[in-house]
Amino acid sequence: MTEFCDDVIKLFPLRAIPDVIKLFRQQLNNREEEPDLTLLSIVTGLIEHSLTTKVLESSSAGSSNNNNNNVDGGKSTVGDPTGAGGGNFPVIRYDTVEALYKRFKSVLAPIEKLLVKTTTDSKFASREIIKKVSDIIWNSLLRSSYKDRAHLQSLYSYLCGNKLDCFGVAFAVVAGCQMLGYRDVHLAISEDHVWVVFGKTGDETIEVTWHGKGAEDKRGQSVSPGIESQTWLYVAGHPVVCNRYMEVAAIVSAINPSLTATSACLEVADLQQQLLWLLYDMGHLKKYPMALGCLGELEEVEPTQGRKSCEELYNESVRSAQTYYRNHHVYPYTYQGGYYYRKNMYREAFASWADSSDVIRLYNYSRDDEEIYKEFLDIANELIPQVMKLESSGHSAKSILRDASCFANLLRFYDGICKWEEGSQTPILHIGWAKPLVATIAKFDHDIRSQVIIKCADQEPQAQQHVGQENGGKNGSADESLHHHNNNNIVKADANVTNGGRTNGNSAAKGNPLPKSLEALVGKCGEKLLNPEFLLQGGGQPFTTEESAPSSEGIASTTTVTDSECNGKREDDSVKKQQEEEKEKGVKQEAVDDLEPKRPIIVLYSQKMKGLKDLLLTEKLNTNAISLQITAQSQVQVGGKKLRGSQASLASGGSIGGGGTIGHGGTIAVGDGIEGNTRPKRARRE
């Protein structure tokens, strides 16, 4: 008895990439049955193994010409009989696939017998059944960790070598449950881990694989309870929960074209790219940011004519994370930032890296976050210093170093990492982080740094109000002009805007009305000369009578001004003043609009960066004080060491600068906010 229907059998043998595309299309378009995950994983795994692992084995046996068949910088030479050229695409025969399919079915036979004995008619899997499937696969693996090995994610690797990585184990469990007839068991994929969701409503969770270099076995446990579920590893409850079609996308995304660290197989990359476009056209990547990023990387190496550019795909990946996962995914931004870095678009790269840091600050660091830690460490200690090195030399030195928004994004990047560290069990920012940060900040001149308006999170509501008034062009108040009085470097610019006639004009308009007698005099001051005797002694007429008058009645009319005339004059003058003020406001508004792009505004959330607020804007940077603040440990107690004396009494404070501040001269003012485990000798030096 055959395992597949005639529509599948007639597609074999698979001799080229178009044949594989037809098989996937048939599975995705089949309205009667779900896509067969086992079949598709066996096919892709067999192709990947034939074009990558066998090539490496033959090259290690002495073939010296295989390098011509690898993708190195996006290029490849086709035709070498020993390599992965276009003429050497493996022929996938039906009997080979069927044999592997039956082997996987035999692995699950003990569970099928158990289900027959229990005579359960439930359409939904139980935790016990999923755990048994996981046990069978887990116990049949070779006793070793393969997390950092390539090409171990498919069922072909499991059936032919009993090897699987952590994703492969979880996928094998879901494929096994599908083969047993359970349609409610699906993958839940974070950015570095995989688990399973199941149940009638799909809200039950279970661990089925391991994570990390160790072999800690959490299989059978639920993901929901505990602090760990709020970490980046579990994306705080915002994983990509797959349906069958998205699980097919997971199969394709997991394909690994790499041969070595610097080369990849062209055929495998081309197959992966075409399959991802097939899934994209069908709408199955819409909620899968990692798959969109993977497709973007492939398009960056080898663009497909008539398709979206890699930049558009990276942007779509970001929008997907924002729309469906409440902006809890980091990698879409690192994909985007890496692209901009490779294209020398450093302003955009800084913005993307800062956005990625905005996401990571939502979590607390844990020892399972090794992969994303290395990602941020590489950005901070390799990519950003390289950008600074390139931009500070040659004719392009002013391009980003003269841009205050880049400096603001740099602060936002480090603020997110500092916030990530707060409350975690392990400190992150050691001296290896501080040195590149200090060196990078020093590249920005004082006049650029001082343009950045720095807010603190506890002042955020006021800050937002002030920003809205500044950006909207509405009139500010005198209190708002003092909003940043602690920052002497930017108060002057704010005062210039305030003193430009907007605030003073309004204060005069809102003042108390003058007495009527004085209003009459004010109304005539623009037409006649005041009498000095009247001003000095209060006697005589208020105005001189130099100008000729036709009669004494005319003189009397000039000296005795009726209330109605004064009011009329005053109304005319007020109308003119209002018109002049409106014109003046328009001119000032344009000036403010021109000024706005030069004044980026950021909000700091971490205690460490809040303590650096004044230091970052001083004319002469105190690098030692900055390094001390960045490397100050966020924990009150480290390594079980007890606090002593005044350290224990101060332990409840924030970071350095919580109650005291690090002054412009770099000395530390000890206050209520100094942590207990900060350096006491440096503090006593004051």
C-alpha positions as CSV (number, residue, x, y, z in Angstrom):
1,M,0.0,0.0,0.0
2,T,1.4,3.3,-1.0
3,E,1.7,6.1,1.5
4,F,0.8,8.9,-0.8
5,C,-2.0,9.7,-3.3
6,D,-1.6,9.6,-7.0
7,D,-1.3,13.4,-7.3
8,V,1.9,13.1,-5.2
9,I,3.4,10.0,-6.8
10,K,3.1,11.3,-10.4
11,L,5.4,14.3,-9.4
12,F,8.3,12.0,-8.9
13,P,11.2,11.7,-9.6
14,L,12.3,15.2,-8.7
15,R,15.1,16.2,-11.0
16,A,15.4,20.0,-10.6
17,I,14.2,22.9,-8.5
18,P,11.0,23.4,-10.6
19,D,9.9,19.8,-9.7
20,V,10.3,20.5,-6.0
21,I,8.3,23.7,-6.4
22,K,5.5,21.7,-8.0
23,L,5.5,19.3,-5.0
24,F,5.2,22.1,-2.5
25,R,2.5,23.8,-4.5
26,Q,0.5,20.6,-4.7
27,Q,0.7,20.2,-0.9
28,L,-0.2,23.9,-0.2
29,N,-3.1,23.9,-2.6
30,N,-4.6,20.6,-1.5
31,R,-7.9,21.5,0.1
32,E,-8.8,18.0,1.2
33,E,-5.8,17.3,3.4
34,E,-3.2,19.3,5.3
35,P,0.4,19.7,3.9
36,D,2.3,16.6,4.9
37,L,5.1,17.9,7.1
38,T,7.0,14.6,7.1
39,L,7.1,14.3,3.3
40,L,8.2,17.9,2.8
41,S,10.9,17.7,5.5
42,I,12.3,14.5,4.1
43,V,12.5,15.9,0.6
44,T,14.2,19.2,1.6
45,G,16.5,17.4,4.0
46,L,17.6,14.9,1.3
47,I,18.4,17.7,-1.2
48,E,20.2,19.8,1.4
49,H,22.3,16.9,2.6
50,S,23.2,15.8,-1.0
51,L,24.3,19.4,-2.0
52,T,26.1,20.4,1.2
53,T,27.3,17.5,3.4
54,K,28.3,15.2,0.6
55,V,30.2,18.1,-1.1
56,L,32.1,18.8,2.1
57,E,32.9,15.1,2.4
58,S,34.2,14.8,-1.1
59,S,36.2,18.0,-0.7
60,S,37.9,16.7,2.4
61,A,38.8,13.5,0.4
62,G,41.0,15.6,-1.8
63,S,38.9,17.4,-4.3
64,S,40.4,20.8,-4.8
65,N,38.0,22.3,-7.4
66,N,34.9,22.3,-5.3
67,N,35.3,25.9,-4.3
68,N,34.0,26.9,-7.8
69,N,30.7,25.4,-6.9
70,N,30.0,27.4,-3.8
71,V,28.2,30.7,-3.3
72,D,31.0,33.1,-2.2
73,G,29.9,36.7,-2.4
74,G,26.8,35.7,-4.4
75,K,28.7,34.0,-7.3
76,S,29.0,30.4,-8.4
77,T,30.5,28.4,-11.2
78,V,28.3,25.5,-12.3
79,G,29.4,22.2,-13.8
80,D,32.0,20.5,-11.6
81,P,31.0,16.8,-11.5
82,T,31.9,16.5,-7.8
83,G,30.1,19.6,-6.6
84,A,26.8,21.2,-6.2
85,G,26.5,22.6,-9.7
86,G,23.2,22.8,-11.6
87,G,24.0,19.6,-13.4
88,N,24.3,17.7,-10.1
89,F,21.0,18.3,-8.5
90,P,20.2,15.0,-6.8
91,V,17.4,12.9,-8.4
92,I,14.8,12.3,-5.7
93,R,13.1,9.1,-6.4
94,Y,9.7,8.0,-5.0
95,D,10.9,4.7,-3.5
96,T,13.6,6.5,-1.5
97,V,11.2,9.0,0.0
98,E,8.6,6.3,0.7
99,A,11.2,4.1,2.5
100,L,12.1,7.0,4.8
101,Y,8.5,7.9,5.4
102,K,7.7,4.3,6.5
103,R,10.7,4.3,8.8
104,F,9.4,7.4,10.6
105,K,6.0,5.7,10.8
106,S,7.6,2.7,12.4
107,V,9.2,4.9,15.0
108,L,5.8,6.0,16.1
109,A,4.3,2.5,16.0
110,P,4.4,1.9,19.8
111,I,2.3,5.0,20.4
112,E,-0.2,3.9,17.7
113,K,-0.6,0.6,19.5
114,L,-1.1,2.4,22.8
115,L,-3.7,4.6,21.3
116,V,-5.6,1.5,20.0
117,K,-5.6,0.0,23.4
118,T,-6.9,3.1,25.2
119,T,-9.5,3.6,22.5
120,T,-9.5,7.3,22.8
121,D,-11.7,9.0,20.3
122,S,-10.6,12.6,21.1
123,K,-9.5,14.7,18.1
124,F,-7.2,16.7,20.4
125,A,-3.9,15.6,21.7
126,S,-3.2,15.3,25.4
127,R,0.0,16.3,27.2
128,E,0.8,12.7,27.9
129,I,0.6,11.7,24.2
130,I,2.8,14.6,23.1
131,K,5.3,13.8,25.9
132,K,5.4,10.1,24.7
133,V,6.1,11.2,21.1
134,S,8.9,13.5,22.5
135,D,10.3,10.7,24.6
136,I,10.6,8.3,21.6
137,I,12.4,10.9,19.5
138,W,14.5,12.1,22.3
139,N,15.7,8.6,23.4
140,S,16.6,7.6,19.8
141,L,19.0,10.5,19.3
142,L,22.7,10.1,19.7
143,R,23.9,11.3,23.1
144,S,25.5,14.5,22.1
145,S,24.6,18.2,21.7
146,Y,24.2,19.4,18.1
147,K,22.9,22.9,18.7
148,D,25.8,24.6,16.8
149,R,25.9,22.1,14.0
150,A,24.4,22.8,10.6
151,H,22.0,20.7,8.5
152,L,20.5,18.8,11.5
153,Q,17.0,20.3,11.4
154,S,15.2,18.0,9.0
155,L,13.6,14.5,9.5
156,Y,16.1,13.2,6.9
157,S,18.9,13.9,9.4
158,Y,17.0,12.1,12.1
159,L,16.1,9.1,10.0
160,C,19.5,8.6,8.5
161,G,21.8,9.7,11.3
162,N,19.7,10.0,14.5
163,K,20.8,13.6,14.8
164,L,18.6,16.6,15.4
165,D,19.1,20.1,16.6
166,C,16.7,21.7,19.1
167,F,14.4,23.0,16.3
168,G,14.5,19.5,14.6
169,V,13.3,17.8,17.8
170,A,10.3,20.1,18.2
171,F,9.5,19.8,14.5
172,A,9.7,16.0,14.6
173,V,7.3,16.0,17.5
174,V,4.7,18.1,15.6
175,A,5.2,16.0,12.4
176,G,4.8,12.8,14.5
177,C,1.5,14.1,16.1
178,Q,0.2,15.0,12.6
179,M,1.0,11.4,11.4
180,L,-1.0,10.1,14.5
181,G,-3.9,12.2,13.3
182,Y,-3.8,15.1,15.8
183,R,-4.3,18.4,14.0
184,D,-4.2,20.6,17.0
185,V,-0.5,20.2,17.7
186,H,1.5,23.1,16.3
187,L,4.9,24.8,16.6
188,A,5.4,28.0,18.7
189,I,8.6,29.7,17.5
190,S,10.5,32.4,19.3
191,E,13.7,34.0,18.1
192,D,15.9,31.3,19.6
193,H,13.6,28.5,20.9
194,V,10.7,26.3,19.9
195,W,8.0,24.6,21.8
196,V,4.5,23.2,21.1
197,V,1.0,24.5,21.6
198,F,-2.0,22.2,21.6
199,G,-5.6,21.7,22.8
200,K,-9.0,22.6,21.6
201,T,-8.3,26.3,21.9
202,G,-4.6,26.0,21.2
203,D,-3.6,27.8,24.4
204,E,-1.9,24.9,26.2
205,T,1.9,24.7,25.9
206,I,4.5,22.1,26.5
207,E,8.3,21.9,26.2
208,V,9.5,19.2,23.9
209,T,13.1,20.0,23.3
210,W,16.2,21.5,24.9
211,H,17.9,24.9,24.7
212,G,21.4,26.0,25.1
213,K,24.7,24.1,25.1
214,G,23.6,22.0,28.1
215,A,21.1,19.2,27.9
216,E,18.7,20.5,30.5
217,D,15.5,18.6,30.0
218,K,12.3,20.6,30.5
219,R,10.2,18.3,28.3
220,G,6.7,18.0,29.5
221,Q,6.6,21.2,31.4
222,S,4.3,24.1,30.5
223,V,5.8,27.4,29.2
224,S,3.3,29.7,30.8
225,P,4.2,29.8,34.5
226,G,7.3,31.4,36.0
227,I,9.5,34.3,35.3
228,E,11.2,32.6,32.4
229,S,8.1,33.1,30.2
230,Q,8.7,36.8,30.4
231,T,12.3,36.6,29.0
232,W,13.5,37.2,25.5
233,L,13.8,33.4,24.9
234,Y,10.0,33.1,25.2
235,V,9.4,36.7,23.8
236,A,7.1,37.4,26.8
237,G,4.2,35.4,25.4
238,H,4.4,36.7,21.8
239,P,5.8,33.7,19.7
240,V,5.0,32.9,16.2
241,V,2.2,30.3,16.7
242,C,2.1,28.4,13.4
243,N,-0.7,26.7,11.5
244,R,0.2,23.9,9.0
245,Y,1.1,26.3,6.3
246,M,3.4,28.4,8.5
247,E,5.0,25.1,9.6
248,V,5.8,24.5,6.0
249,A,7.4,28.0,6.0
250,A,9.4,26.9,9.1
251,I,10.7,23.9,7.1
252,V,11.9,26.2,4.3
253,S,13.3,28.9,6.6
254,A,15.3,26.2,8.4
255,I,17.0,25.1,5.2
256,N,20.7,25.9,5.6
257,P,22.7,26.5,2.3
258,S,26.0,27.0,4.1
259,L,29.1,24.9,3.3
260,T,31.6,26.7,5.4
261,A,31.6,30.0,7.4
262,T,32.3,31.9,4.2
263,S,30.6,29.9,1.4
264,A,27.2,28.5,0.6
265,C,25.7,26.2,-2.0
266,L,24.0,28.1,-4.8
267,E,21.4,25.4,-5.6
268,V,20.2,25.1,-2.0
269,A,20.0,28.9,-1.6
270,D,18.1,29.2,-4.9
271,L,15.7,26.4,-3.8
272,Q,15.1,28.1,-0.5
273,Q,14.5,31.5,-2.2
274,Q,12.0,30.2,-4.7
275,L,10.1,28.3,-2.0
276,L,9.9,31.3,0.2
277,W,8.5,33.4,-2.7
278,L,5.9,30.7,-3.2
279,L,4.8,30.9,0.4
280,Y,5.0,34.7,0.3
281,D,2.6,34.8,-2.7
282,M,0.2,32.6,-0.9
283,G,0.2,34.9,2.2
284,H,1.8,32.4,4.6
285,L,4.7,34.7,5.6
286,K,2.5,37.6,6.6
287,K,2.8,36.7,10.3
288,Y,6.3,35.2,10.2
289,P,8.9,38.1,10.6
290,M,11.9,35.7,10.7
291,A,11.0,34.1,7.4
292,L,10.6,37.6,5.8
293,G,14.0,38.5,7.1
294,C,15.4,35.3,5.7
295,L,13.9,36.0,2.3
296,G,15.3,39.6,2.5
297,E,18.8,38.2,3.0
298,L,18.5,35.9,0.1
299,E,17.3,38.7,-2.1
300,E,20.2,40.9,-1.0
301,V,22.6,38.3,-2.3
302,E,20.8,37.4,-5.5
303,P,17.8,39.8,-6.3
304,T,14.9,38.3,-8.2
305,Q,13.8,40.4,-11.1
306,G,10.3,41.9,-10.7
307,R,10.2,41.2,-7.0
308,K,10.3,43.4,-3.9
309,S,13.7,44.6,-2.9
310,C,15.5,43.3,0.1
311,E,15.0,46.6,1.9
312,E,11.2,46.4,1.4
313,L,11.2,42.9,2.8
314,Y,13.2,44.0,5.8
315,N,10.7,46.8,6.4
316,E,7.8,44.3,6.0
317,S,9.4,42.1,8.6
318,V,9.5,45.0,11.1
319,R,5.9,45.8,10.3
320,S,4.9,42.2,10.9
321,A,6.5,42.2,14.3
322,Q,4.9,45.4,15.2
323,T,1.4,44.5,14.0
324,Y,1.1,40.9,15.2
325,Y,3.5,40.6,18.1
326,R,3.4,44.0,19.8
327,N,6.9,44.8,18.8
328,H,8.5,42.1,20.9
329,H,10.8,40.7,18.3
330,V,14.4,42.0,18.0
331,Y,15.8,40.3,14.9
332,P,13.7,42.2,12.4
333,Y,15.5,45.3,13.4
334,T,18.9,43.7,13.4
335,Y,18.2,42.3,9.9
336,Q,17.4,45.8,8.9
337,G,20.3,47.4,10.6
338,G,22.8,44.9,9.2
339,Y,21.5,45.7,5.7
340,Y,21.9,49.5,6.2
341,Y,25.4,48.9,7.6
342,R,26.5,46.9,4.6
343,K,25.1,49.6,2.3
344,N,27.0,52.3,4.2
345,M,23.6,53.9,5.2
346,Y,24.9,54.6,8.7
347,R,22.1,57.0,9.9
348,E,19.5,54.4,9.1
349,A,21.6,51.6,10.7
350,F,21.9,53.6,13.9
351,A,18.1,54.1,14.0
352,S,17.5,50.4,13.4
353,W,19.9,49.3,16.1
354,A,18.3,51.8,18.5
355,D,14.9,50.3,17.7
356,S,16.2,46.8,18.4
357,S,17.4,48.1,21.8
358,D,14.0,49.6,22.5
359,V,12.6,46.0,22.1
360,I,15.2,44.3,24.3
361,R,14.6,46.7,27.2
362,L,11.2,45.1,27.6
363,Y,12.9,42.0,29.0
364,N,15.2,41.0,31.8
365,Y,18.5,39.4,30.8
366,S,18.9,35.6,31.6
367,R,21.6,33.1,30.9
368,D,19.5,31.7,28.1
369,D,19.8,34.9,26.1
370,E,23.3,34.1,24.9
371,E,22.5,34.5,21.2
372,I,21.0,37.9,21.4
373,Y,23.7,39.0,23.8
374,K,26.3,38.2,21.2
375,E,24.3,40.0,18.6
376,F,24.3,43.2,20.7
377,L,27.9,42.8,21.7
378,D,28.9,42.6,18.0
379,I,26.9,45.7,17.2
380,A,28.4,47.7,20.1
381,N,32.0,46.5,19.9
382,E,32.5,45.8,16.2
383,L,30.0,47.5,13.9
384,I,29.5,50.9,15.7
385,P,33.3,51.4,16.3
386,Q,33.9,50.5,12.6
387,V,31.4,53.1,11.5
388,M,33.0,55.7,13.7
389,K,36.4,54.8,12.3
390,L,35.2,55.2,8.7
391,E,33.2,58.4,9.4
392,S,36.0,60.1,11.3
393,S,38.5,59.8,8.5
394,G,38.5,61.2,5.0
395,H,36.1,63.6,3.3
396,S,32.9,62.2,4.7
397,A,33.8,62.9,8.3
398,K,30.9,65.3,8.8
399,S,28.2,63.0,7.5
400,I,27.0,61.4,10.7
401,L,29.3,62.9,13.3
402,R,27.6,66.2,12.7
403,D,24.2,64.7,13.1
404,A,22.6,65.0,16.6
405,S,20.0,62.4,15.8
406,C,22.8,59.8,15.4
407,F,24.1,60.7,18.8
408,A,20.6,60.4,20.2
409,N,20.1,57.0,18.6
410,L,23.5,55.9,20.1
411,L,22.2,56.9,23.6
412,R,18.9,55.1,22.9
413,F,20.8,51.9,21.9
414,Y,22.8,51.8,25.2
415,D,19.8,52.8,27.3
416,G,17.9,49.8,26.1
417,I,20.8,47.5,27.0
418,C,21.2,49.1,30.4
419,K,17.4,48.6,31.0
420,W,17.7,45.0,29.9
421,E,20.3,44.5,32.6
422,E,18.3,46.1,35.4
423,G,16.6,43.5,37.6
424,S,18.4,40.5,36.0
425,Q,20.5,38.0,37.9
426,T,23.6,38.6,35.9
427,P,25.3,41.9,35.0
428,I,25.8,42.6,31.3
429,L,27.9,45.8,30.9
430,H,31.5,45.1,31.8
431,I,34.5,47.2,30.9
432,G,34.5,45.7,27.4
433,W,31.3,47.5,26.7
434,A,32.3,50.8,28.4
435,K,35.5,51.4,26.4
436,P,33.8,51.4,22.9
437,L,31.0,53.5,24.3
438,V,33.3,56.2,25.6
439,A,35.3,56.2,22.4
440,T,32.2,56.5,20.3
441,I,30.7,59.3,22.4
442,A,34.0,61.2,22.2
443,K,33.7,61.3,18.4
444,F,30.8,63.7,18.7
445,D,31.6,67.3,19.3
446,H,30.1,69.2,22.2
447,D,28.0,71.4,19.9
448,I,26.4,68.2,18.5
449,R,25.9,66.5,21.8
450,S,24.3,69.6,23.4
451,Q,21.6,69.7,20.7
452,V,20.0,66.5,22.1
453,I,17.2,67.1,24.6
454,I,17.3,64.3,27.1
455,K,14.2,63.4,29.1
456,C,13.9,60.8,31.9
457,A,11.1,58.2,32.0
458,D,9.6,59.5,35.3
459,Q,9.1,62.9,33.6
460,E,7.7,61.4,30.4
461,P,4.2,62.8,30.6
462,Q,5.5,66.4,31.0
463,A,8.2,65.7,28.4
464,Q,5.6,64.6,25.9
465,Q,3.5,67.7,26.5
466,H,6.5,69.9,26.0
467,V,7.5,68.1,22.8
468,G,4.0,68.5,21.4
469,Q,4.1,72.3,22.1
470,E,7.5,72.6,20.6
471,N,6.8,70.6,17.5
472,G,3.3,71.9,17.0
473,G,4.4,75.5,17.1
474,K,2.1,76.5,19.9
475,N,3.0,79.2,22.3
476,G,5.0,78.0,25.4
477,S,5.0,79.4,28.9
478,A,7.8,80.7,31.1
479,D,7.6,77.5,33.1
480,E,8.3,75.4,30.0
481,S,11.3,77.4,29.2
482,L,12.8,76.3,32.5
483,H,11.9,72.7,31.8
484,H,15.6,71.8,31.2
485,H,17.2,74.2,33.6
486,N,19.6,71.5,34.8
487,N,21.1,71.2,31.3
488,N,23.0,74.5,30.9
489,N,24.0,73.6,27.4
490,I,20.6,73.7,25.9
491,V,18.8,76.3,28.1
492,K,20.2,79.1,26.0
493,A,18.6,77.8,22.8
494,D,15.3,77.4,24.6
495,A,15.5,80.9,26.0
496,N,16.1,82.3,22.5
497,V,12.9,80.8,21.3
498,T,11.0,82.0,24.4
499,N,12.4,85.5,24.1
500,G,11.7,85.8,20.4
501,G,8.6,87.9,21.2
502,R,6.0,85.1,21.6
503,T,5.9,84.7,25.4
504,N,6.5,88.4,26.1
505,G,3.7,89.4,23.7
506,N,1.2,87.2,25.4
507,S,2.2,88.3,28.9
508,A,1.5,91.9,27.9
509,A,-1.8,90.9,26.4
510,K,-2.8,89.0,29.5
511,G,-1.8,91.9,31.9
512,N,-4.2,94.1,33.9
513,P,-6.0,96.9,32.0
514,L,-4.7,100.5,32.5
515,P,-6.8,103.3,34.2
516,K,-8.9,105.3,31.8
517,S,-6.9,108.5,32.3
518,L,-3.6,106.7,31.4
519,E,-5.3,105.0,28.5
520,A,-6.2,108.4,27.1
521,L,-2.6,109.6,27.5
522,V,-1.2,106.5,25.9
523,G,-3.6,106.9,22.9
524,K,-2.3,110.4,22.2
525,C,1.4,109.8,22.9
526,G,1.9,108.7,19.3
527,E,0.5,111.9,17.9
528,K,1.6,114.7,20.3
529,L,4.6,115.7,22.4
530,L,4.4,115.4,26.1
531,N,4.7,118.5,28.3
532,P,7.9,118.2,30.4
533,E,6.3,120.3,33.2
534,F,3.4,117.9,33.4
535,L,5.8,114.9,33.6
536,L,8.0,116.5,36.3
537,Q,5.6,118.4,38.5
538,G,2.2,117.2,37.5
539,G,1.0,120.7,36.6
540,G,-0.1,122.2,33.3
541,Q,-1.4,120.5,30.3
542,P,-0.2,117.0,29.4
543,F,0.7,117.9,25.8
544,T,2.6,120.8,24.3
545,T,0.6,123.3,22.2
546,E,3.3,123.9,19.5
547,E,1.2,122.7,16.7
548,S,-1.3,125.3,15.4
549,A,-4.9,124.9,16.3
550,P,-7.8,126.6,14.5
551,S,-9.6,127.6,17.7
552,S,-9.5,127.2,21.4
553,E,-12.1,124.5,21.0
554,G,-9.6,122.6,19.0
555,I,-7.0,123.0,21.7
556,A,-9.4,122.0,24.3
557,S,-10.3,118.9,22.3
558,T,-6.6,117.9,22.2
559,T,-6.0,118.4,25.9
560,T,-9.3,117.0,27.1
561,V,-9.8,113.6,25.4
562,T,-13.2,112.1,25.8
563,D,-13.5,108.4,26.9
564,S,-15.2,107.4,23.7
565,E,-12.3,108.8,21.6
566,C,-9.7,107.0,23.8
567,N,-11.6,103.8,23.5
568,G,-11.8,104.1,19.7
569,K,-8.1,104.8,19.5
570,R,-7.3,102.0,21.8
571,E,-9.4,99.5,19.8
572,D,-7.7,100.5,16.6
573,D,-4.3,100.2,18.2
574,S,-5.2,96.7,19.6
575,V,-6.3,95.5,16.2
576,K,-3.0,96.7,14.7
577,K,-1.0,95.0,17.5
578,Q,-2.9,91.8,17.0
579,Q,-2.1,91.8,13.3
580,E,1.5,92.5,13.9
581,E,1.7,89.8,16.6
582,E,0.1,87.3,14.2
583,K,2.7,88.1,11.5
584,E,5.5,87.9,14.1
585,K,4.2,84.5,15.3
586,G,4.2,83.2,11.7
587,V,7.9,84.3,11.3
588,K,8.8,82.7,14.7
589,Q,6.9,79.6,13.8
590,E,9.0,79.2,10.6
591,A,12.1,79.7,12.7
592,V,11.1,77.1,15.2
593,D,10.3,74.6,12.4
594,D,13.7,75.1,11.0
595,L,15.2,74.6,14.4
596,E,13.3,71.3,15.2
597,P,15.3,68.8,13.2
598,K,18.4,69.9,15.0
599,R,16.9,69.2,18.4
600,P,16.3,65.4,18.7
601,I,14.5,64.4,21.9
602,I,15.0,61.1,23.6
603,V,13.6,59.5,26.8
604,L,15.9,57.5,29.0
605,Y,14.5,54.6,31.0
606,S,17.6,53.0,32.6
607,Q,19.0,54.3,35.9
608,K,22.6,54.1,34.5
609,M,21.9,56.3,31.5
610,K,19.8,58.7,33.6
611,G,22.9,59.1,35.8
612,L,24.9,59.9,32.7
613,K,22.5,62.7,31.5
614,D,24.7,65.6,32.6
615,L,28.0,64.0,31.8
616,L,27.0,63.3,28.2
617,L,26.3,67.0,27.5
618,T,29.4,68.5,29.1
619,E,31.9,70.3,26.9
620,K,34.8,68.1,28.1
621,L,33.8,64.5,28.6
622,N,34.9,62.8,31.8
623,T,35.6,59.3,30.4
624,N,36.5,57.8,33.7
625,A,33.2,58.8,35.3
626,I,31.2,57.5,32.3
627,S,33.0,54.2,32.4
628,L,32.4,53.9,36.1
629,Q,28.7,54.6,35.7
630,I,28.2,52.1,32.8
631,T,30.0,49.2,34.6
632,A,28.4,49.8,38.0
633,Q,26.6,46.6,38.8
634,S,22.8,46.8,39.0
635,Q,22.5,44.1,41.6
636,V,22.5,44.8,45.3
637,Q,24.1,41.5,46.1
638,V,26.4,39.6,43.8
639,G,27.7,36.1,44.4
640,G,26.2,35.8,47.9
641,K,28.5,38.4,49.3
642,K,26.9,40.3,52.2
643,L,26.9,44.1,52.3
644,R,28.6,45.9,55.1
645,G,27.9,49.1,57.1
646,S,26.7,52.0,55.1
647,Q,26.6,49.9,51.9
648,A,23.7,47.9,53.2
649,S,21.8,51.0,54.3
650,L,22.2,52.5,50.8
651,A,21.4,49.3,48.9
652,S,17.8,50.2,48.1
653,G,18.8,53.1,45.8
654,G,19.2,53.1,42.1
655,S,22.4,53.4,40.1
656,I,25.0,56.0,40.7
657,G,23.3,59.4,40.4
658,G,19.9,58.3,41.7
659,G,20.0,60.6,44.7
660,G,23.4,62.0,44.1
661,T,24.9,62.9,40.7
662,I,28.1,62.6,38.9
663,G,29.2,66.2,38.4
664,H,30.6,67.8,35.4
665,G,34.1,67.5,36.8
666,G,33.7,63.7,37.1
667,T,33.6,63.5,40.9
668,I,30.8,61.5,42.5
669,A,28.4,63.2,44.9
670,V,27.3,60.6,47.3
671,G,23.5,60.6,48.0
672,D,20.7,58.4,48.9
673,G,20.6,56.8,45.5
674,I,24.1,55.2,45.5
675,E,24.0,51.4,45.4
676,G,25.6,49.3,48.1
677,N,27.9,47.5,45.7
678,T,29.4,50.6,44.0
679,R,33.0,51.4,44.6
680,P,33.2,53.0,48.1
681,K,36.8,54.2,47.8
682,R,36.0,56.2,44.7
683,A,33.0,57.7,46.5
684,R,35.0,58.6,49.6
685,R,37.5,60.5,47.4
686,E,35.1,63.4,47.3
